């Protein structure tokens, strides 16, 4: 159940954050950096009477500290957008909001100081609207730490996503990377590398992939109370590696 919840949250946060983080960087000339423990320190998110649920209260997405909440509103999409157009209208001192679409979602976002606020909204199943509120904070230059840092990977690997989420009482990190090596070569690398670092393989299962495209390997490793689960599969001419590390599984 823990792995299922983490997978669902990873998919939801990834969809939201990959758009938000890229746009936030584009709106400010300096690139974001990743401090050792960056956290959001921004003014409160303006909002009407929303029903709120935390999706990710404390996470770092590819070096960008971020918070994400889900909202439900009895108001329709245009009412929600209208509220933020008024809240974030342009002044002589600072620019106003920008609007764009992401699939079925209407999105409005604004940069205030070094904080980037984003609202994604769509119609609810019955009445009103539902969506996501995200705030991220650009870090000071000169503190950059590459996505995937401190986690072993084969040379030439490309980190697609690196998400650290800190919930009360536990912390977890999800990494998605790709490289040009075969799944078998990656499996051998992680068995040796993580084994040398004190990790013990407790499960290692090979599963046939759809379409006869080789096999995928699901591995689980333990080190003390820490647990790492990995899925290594064929991706094009190389492999994809999905990693989830939990300090208190």
Secondary structure by P-SEA (a helix, b strand, c coil): caaaaaaaaaaaaaaaaaaaaaaaaaaccbbbbbccbbbbbccccccccccccccccccccccccbbbbbbbbcccaaaaaaaaaaaccccccbbbbbbbbcccbbbbbbbcccbbbbbbbbbcccccccbbbbbbbbbbccccccccccccccccccccbbbbbbcccbbbbbbbbcccccaaaaaaaaaaaaaaacccccbbbbbbcccccbbbbbbbbbcccbbbbbbbbbccccbbbbbbbbccc
